[in-house]
Amino acid sequence: MDNFKPYFNCCKVAASLLGWKPSREMRKRNSESQKGKKASPETRAKQSAAHKGKKKSEEWKRKIGDANRGKKHSKASKRKLSAARLGHKLNLTPEERERRREQFRLNTGRGRKKAS
């Protein structure tokens, strides 16, 4: 099929979308057709199950960290995050609480030092 180079086939390789890019109009039309639709609970459960247990590579984690490093939340975003946390307590073990205190002290140079 590829050897015939048919004029109506928009793809370089038959039965493959490799190298094909949708037009802005097509993307807008597809976007509009999907707006307002919600996946059913069954579909959401299937999507969730498909992603459970997948391990992210160290490279992936590094790239995401690099992309987000230095970003700041807006004041409105901070207010929303704060409101969402109201009434929630962290249930930390004493060891985790101490580890976080030590990490804070090392990162900021502030905080109480351990009494020796």
N, C-alpha and C positions, 0 to 999 in steps of 0.2 A: 504494500500500500504506500509506503514512504517513497518508493521509486517513482510512482506515478505523479507525485506532487500535485494532488487535486487542488483546485482553486477554492473549494468550499471548506476545506479543512484548515481551521485556524491554528492548529498545533503543528509544530515542526516534526514531531514523531507521532504517528497515529496511535490513538488510545492512550496518550500520555499528555499531561498538562505541563510537562517540563518546558520551560522557556516561554510559557504563555502568561500574560498578565491581563486581568480584567480592566476594562475602561472605568473611568470615574463614574460615568452614568450607571454602569452595571453594578458597581460597588454600592452606589447610593440606592439604587432600586432594591438590591438584596438587603441592604441595611434597613430600609423602610419596611420591607415585607416581614422582617423579624422583630421589629419593635412591638412591645406590648405582649409578646408571647412569653409564657413561662413554662419551663420544663415541668413535667408531672413529677410527683414524689417518687414514682417508680424509676423514672429516668434519672433523677438526681441520685437515687440510691445506687443505681448501676454505675454512674459516673464516679461516685465516691469509692465504690468497691474496686473499680478499675485502677484507681490511683493509690489505694492503700498498700502499704508495704514497699512502695517504690523508693529506692535509695537514691539520693542525689549525689553526684560525683563531687569530689573535692574541687575540681575545676569549676563546676557549675556554681558551687557555694561561693567560691572566690569571686567569680564574675558578678554574681548578684550583690555580694558585699561591696565590691568596688563601685558598682553602679549606684548603690544607695548611700555610700559614704559621703558625708558632708551635706546631705540634704537636710533641710530644716522644715519642721511643721509650721504652718501658718498659725496665727493666733486663733482663728476660727477652728482650725483642726485641733489645736491643743485644748480648746474649750470642750469640743465634742469628745475627745479622748478622756478628759477629766470627768465629764458628766457620765460617761459610760462606766467608769471605774467607781463611782460613788457607791458606797455600801458594800464593796467587795474587799475582803481582807486577804492578804497573802498567807497561805498556810505553809510557812517555811519551817523546815526542821532547824533545830539550833545550829547544826553544822553548816547548813546552807546559809543561814542568817549570818554566821561568823565569816563564811567565805566571801559573801557579798560585801560585808563591812570592810574586810581586808582589801578586797579588790577596789572598792571606792577609795580607801585610804591611799592605795598605791597609785591610782589614776589621778587623784586630785591633790594629794599631799596634805589633805585635811582629815579630820576625824580622830577619834581616840585611838591611841596605840595600846596594844595589849600590855597589861601589867605583868611584868616578869618577876 
